[in-house]
Amino acid sequence: MDKFESIGEKMHVLATQLYPICRSITGEGVRETLSIVRKQIPIEIREVPTGTKVFDWEVPREWNIRDAWVKDPAGNKIIDFQDHNLHVLNYSIPVHRKIELTELKKHLHTQPEQPDLIPYRTSYYQENWGFCLPHRQYEQLEEGEYEVYIDSRLEPGHLTYGELYLPGKTSEEIIFSAHVCHPSLANDNLSGIGLITFLAHSLLSEDRQFSYRFLFIPGTIGSITWLALNEDITARIKGGLVASLVGDPGDFTYKKSRQGNTLIDRMVTHVLKHSGTGYRIIDFFPYGYDERQFCSPGFDLAVGNLTRSQFGQYPEYHTSGDNLELIRPEYLEASFQVYRQIVDILEQDGYYESKNPKCEPQLGKRGLYDAIGGESDRKELQMAMLWVLNLADGQHSLLDMAERSGYSFELINRISKILVEKELLGKCVAK
């Protein structure tokens, strides 16, 4: 990639590489996807055999597909997997036969309210076969005998996922996950894959306070499998985010963790509040993406879901309209910056204690007015400085100060560094 490309452009290039691949909850599409991601960051690729018990679930048989089509009575291919991999019901069993239209229609899936789009449908845990097509095309099908062909395999194999662990000064972990099971859907979830790929890349060479774990997992069964195999380390997880739907033009949506007021919930809320963009905060509910597994009562981890548009709330959701034109570099870039600001707060937050706690220190004689100079927001900087000096009692973190004062964490952090330099503050362990 060109060194002058923005992060958003790099994310879009990665999405463009991954878009044609037919992914599912298992199979070669996932492996191919992870091998491309591994060119950017050093993920480990894990394989979990079919039949492995993972809590109340079991790793399913592996699904792979080579070709699929439907021919009309005249022998013309009217539905072709090679044209778009959404045309096939994901996890379809193999089939090759001739059937009448009445029977064929039992295996066809459309979305009447969006008649020109191909819907995305699956049949992971019930053996079936089928095709998806625009409803307008469905309405034009003529009576007669059709030939259907699906060249797929459903057999013992593995569930595959990718994982990158970046150790920090503390063993406390922050996790970021993205689902890698959807076929050619750009926002859902090539955008999430791209975001955590480049977020991990940005942390590779940094001195890290926390440890970070990045998971590229199939939806639902992937997080269940990871949790089952890593139950012993979940106590170290301090928080995390499920990254999905971060490339569309919608406002940001943050779905809180089950606990609702954890450190990660507060940090995301703070960043969005000061982002200058539209956003909404919604409470946890037990449906959606993998946050519902991380937040299940037996784990109750502080994991939320940070998206732009919410799932099911934009017209292109789970259709062929969710393509590379929907996600734009500028939206991807803005999403990346929000996630990066959350990481920055995690890394830079801390507790401070005033070295001059009895009444306000004299700011002028220490050159503090000179330190903030003649900036246009000088009054705001002075007020932020007074807030920091007042709350630096070893019981308020920088995030606490930012929330209490109404100023951004970035400003409060900047002021704290000036005060440390002037020997008015010292970093400490929380009281």
C-alpha positions, 0 to 999 in steps of 0.5 A: 500500500502507498505510504501516503494513503490514509488509514481510511483508504488502507481500510478500503483497499483491504475491504476491496481485496476481501470482498469477492471471497465467499466466507461462512462460519467455517471453510476456505473462505475464512482461511483465505480472509485470515491469510490476507489479514496476516499480511498486515498484522502477525495473527495466529490462525487457530483450527478447532475440529468439528465436533468439539464441545463448546458449552451447549454448542458443538463445532459444526461440519465445515462447509465449502462451495465451488459453484452453483447455478440455476438454469431456466427451461431454455437452458440459460443460467439465470442465477449464478454463484460466480456472479455474486456469492450471495446468490447461494443460501449459505451452508447449502448442501449439494444438489443437482436435479431438475424440478418444476417452478412450483418446487423451485420456489420453495428454495428461493429467497427474496426481499420484496421491499427491496426488489432489485437487491439480492438478500443474504440468507443462511442455513447453518444448523439445518440441512437445506439448499437454496438460492437468493435473487432479486424479487423483481427477477423472481416475479418474472420466472416462467413455468417449466422445468429448471435445472439446479446445481450446487457443488458444495461439501459439508463434512468434518473439518475445522472452525478457523479463527485468527488471534493476535495478542499484544502484551503490555506492562500489565496482564489486564487485557482489552479485547477487540473482535470482528466477525469474519463469517459474512460473504460479500458484505462490505459494511457487515463486516469487512469494515470491522475486519479492516478497523481492528486490523489497522488498530492492531497495526497502530499498536504493534510498535507502541509501548503499551500499558494494557495487553491487547487481544484482537479476535477475527472470529465467525459470528456466534459460534466463533465467540462461543468457541473462543470463550470455551477454549480460553475461559481461564484467562477471561478474568484478565479482560478489563473491557473490549469492543465488538467492531462492526458496521463502521464504514457507512455514513450513519451516525455512531451507535454505541450499545453498552455492555451488560453492566452498563457503566463500566470503564469501557462504557464511560470511555466510549461515551466520553469520546463520542460526546466530544467527537463533534459528530452525531451519535446515540447510546443504547442500553444492552439487549441480548441480541446482535453481535458477539457482545451478547456472548461476552456479556452472557451471565457466566462471563459478564465481561465489560464488552460493548458494540460500537458501530455507525448505523445499527444492524438492521437499521440501514436499507442495504443491511444483509443485501447485495446493496452492502457493497464497496460503494456503501463504505467510504474511506472518510467514514472508515477513517472517522471510525478508526479515529474514534476507536483509536481515541478510546485506546489513547484514553485507556493508555493515558488515563491515570491518577494524580495527586497535588503537591500543593493541595492546601488552597490554589497554588499561585499560577503566575509565579510558576509560569503557567500562564506562559505555558498556555500562552496566548491561545484563543482558548486561554480562558478554557485552559485556565479553567481546565487547569483549576479543575485538574488541580482541584480533583488531583487528590489520588481518587479521581482519574483523568477520565473522572476529571474530564467527565466532572468538568465537561472538558475533553480527556485530551485537554485534561491530559494535556493540562496534567502534563504541564502541571507535572512538568511544573512540579504541581502534580505527581502520578500516584496509585489510586487511593 
